[in-house]
């Protein structure tokens, strides 16, 4: 696990955003660094940000045990242990962010942030948030804040307690641990190593032992409450049960016999009543049977009469059937004739519409055959055919009074004549176009175009060369001016340098003179101050001076000459001071001028180099043109002459191209007119073909219309005859069966006959059913007579039948008493059996509880206690041995002289001094530096003990180095440098000056006004 970067904003005394990047220089290559700064500057805030970003906790807030509330902003209150208190007052938001290399070998970033409502400093505090992501995959950790914190602990590989014992080491606890009493040492050891779990285990074992003992006693008490019958009592109960079983069986048999006798008496009375009822039903069923026979005879007679009437109606039905067949045939003939007539009418109407349509098409084609567009074009293109075209137009206008067919035939003849004329004109136009093409071929337009492109390119090159020559002249002129300016600057610089050297000599001379005068002036001024005047006034003749000790006081009394002397010294001093200042000012002005000249020289040199490069480029471009011109002095004139020659040749080519375009335009116009004329002729040819085709179609349609009109007349005659025959047959049929259809009449006869048959069958069914019912009643009467005879015989065997119900009730009461006595004895025996099983189960449970109790009692005697001290002391002994094992390993790197050892049978520590022949020394004999080494080894041992085999590459130590003397501090620094060689990056929190001097790479926390601090990394 390794810390890569720490970022924080607005936390405690740190205002603003700051970053400590351990992957950037100078921290990247530093094995040890110091976090330094004055007390209260915010050194620990950096480590608070580290804990907040990873665990949402800090050591300083975790140490506040009291539940006290403090005023926040406004009326809001906040608990003093709330980590949000770390947000700096007067700010709206803050955060702590850490980049670290996790136990998985991947890089992660965790950010703890807190803000006030609406981001304002006066808003109420909002809940803090935790965000974390994988920097290698850019994947964010998902879940609630608690879940994300759990994932972070897994990625770091340490819990918060392990982290504060592994990465953040508070050495003062171990210095206390070395020399504290055993009870305090046990408490500190438990706090540092997290062995409080053994105390809880001891308490749990003690409580579990008490619980098991109570459970054992409860089972034992329950076992004493279970009671069993004595053997003789149990045997008496078994015998009594057997006797009661025999008596109960006898009572049951007697009760069954009495119940059977009572049922016989009740059945005899009931059968007598049922026999009388059946005899009554037999009499009533006889009367019903006579009435059903009479109704059956009546229905049979009615059916025979109806069938005789149906036989008489048969001839009329046959006649009606013959007429129905004739009507059906006549209807079919009528329908066919009607359909044929309708079809003939439709075909005749369609033919008429086709004739009209063809006539309209033919009339439409007459306009096309006139070909007005072709006539106009011929009139324009050939004046020789104008009269003939006009004549044709007059002929077409005269055709309007002729019939459609004749008019169309005459129009076709005129159109063919016009077409012949158009074709002659078209041939002449094509011959004229060929002549114009021959004229265009003489121009050779492609060669003219190529020559024109070459001339344009040559003209552009000549113009570019002329511009280049102009630029060359301008650059040459500017170069000459810059060379002159450089010479002037050089002369000014040389003169300014000489003036500065001369002023330097003058200034040094005047300065030396002024320095001597200044000392004289200072002495004189001191001698003339008020304090000196006061001391002079207090001098007594013969008494020593309190300043110089002299007993002679020549300046005791004030003197005007002395004042005049001081005034003259002061005036001369001021004159000399003014002169020195003037020389200094002149020197400064000259130095400024010299600097300005130097800057101008640099600027002019740069401009000169740039212009020389431009002159060189222009010369290279003009070299080829100079060779063509032959003489450099006439180059510009030669370029102008060449440009004029190109311009004249270009104008001549342009004139020829324009002449070519004019002739070519005339050719395109003639070709367009020829194409239009050809198109008009083609349209006329197509119109003539369509006219001939439409005339043939009109003639065919007219002939077909005449045939369809003849067919329609024949179908009308056939339809009238079919209609007359159908009406005659329908009139004859209306006089038979009242005009009803045969099917309806036959169906009515059959329906009525079916109803009569159904009524007859129903009467027959009812008659047969009545006979069956009467037979059943008579059979039931015979069965009841036989049963009464049998019951009468059983009744004669019953003694005192009138008292039988009372005897039966008394027997039931006797049986119930026997059942209650039998159940009581049986329940007593069952309870005895259940108690035996319960006793066996309790004895088994008692044995199990006893074994469990003895096991926990033995464990309680070994490590259990009510306060948890017994197992805690044992565990702390083993933990202390393991801690000393790790501590001695680290101590061997720090100092091979010492080795820690546990005092036997206690938690006290002693030191083995290797330089004193392994002499055992008490920890109280150690010096400050020696105590530091051993305390540091203990802290590193705890780090190894808490890291769970995790490689921790970052370590922060807060030792309080200010309490060490110089020698101990030297040993501490050497120990830290040895620790650095083990591959760890170590951060030391201290404000000791010597440590700051020895550790070059530092994270400095600087205090400023209003409690603000800033972080800066130096190295």
Protein Blocks (a to p, Z undefined) as FASTA:
>chain_A
ZZfbdcdehiajbgcjddddfkbcfklmpmbdcdeddehilmmmmmmmmmmmmnopafkl
mmmmbdcdddfehjbccdfklmklmpcghiabdcdddddddfkopacddddddddehhia
kbccdddddddddfklopaceddfklmmmmmmmmnopafklmmmmmmccfklmmmmmmmc
fklmmmmmmmmnopmmmmmmmmmmmmmmmmmmmmmmmmmmmmmmpccddfklmmmmmmmm
mmmmmmmmmmmmmmmmmmmmmmmmmmmmmmmmmmmmmmmmmmmmmmmmmmmmmmmmmmmm
mmmmmmmmmmmmmmmmmmmmmmmmmmmmmmmmmmmmmmmmmmmmmmmmmmmmmmmmmmmm
mmmmmmmmnommlmmmmmmmmmklmmmmmmmmmmmmmmmmpcfklmmmmmmmmmmmmmmm
mmmmmmmmmmmmmmmmmmmmmnommlmmmmmmmmmmmmmmmmmmmmmmmmmmmmmmmmmm
mmmmmmmmmmmmmmmmmmmmmmmmmmmmmmmmmmmmmmmmmmmmmmmmmklmmmmmmpce
hiacfklopabdfklpccfklmmmmmmmmmmmmmmmmmmmmmmmmmmmmmmmmmmmmmmm
mmmmmmmmmmmmmmmmmmmmmmmmmmmnopaklmmmmmmmmmmmmmmmmmmmmmmmmmmm
mmmmmmmmmmmmmmmmmmmmmmmmmmmmmmmmmmmmmmmmmmmmmmmmmmmmmmmmmmmm
mmmmmmmmmmmmmmgghlpafklmmmmmmmmmmmmmmmmmmmmmmmmmmmmmmmmmmmmm
mmmmmmmmmmmmmmmmpghkllmmmmmmmmmmmmmmmmmmmmmmmmmmmmmmmmmmmmmm
mmmmmmmmmmmmmmmmmmmmmmgcfkommmmmmmmmmmmmmmmmmmmmmmmmmomkbccd
ddehiabdcdddfknoopacdfklpcfklmmmmmmmmmmmmmmmmnnopacfbdcddehl
mlpcfklmmmmmmmmmmmmmnopacddddfbfklmmmmmbacdddddehhiacddddZZ
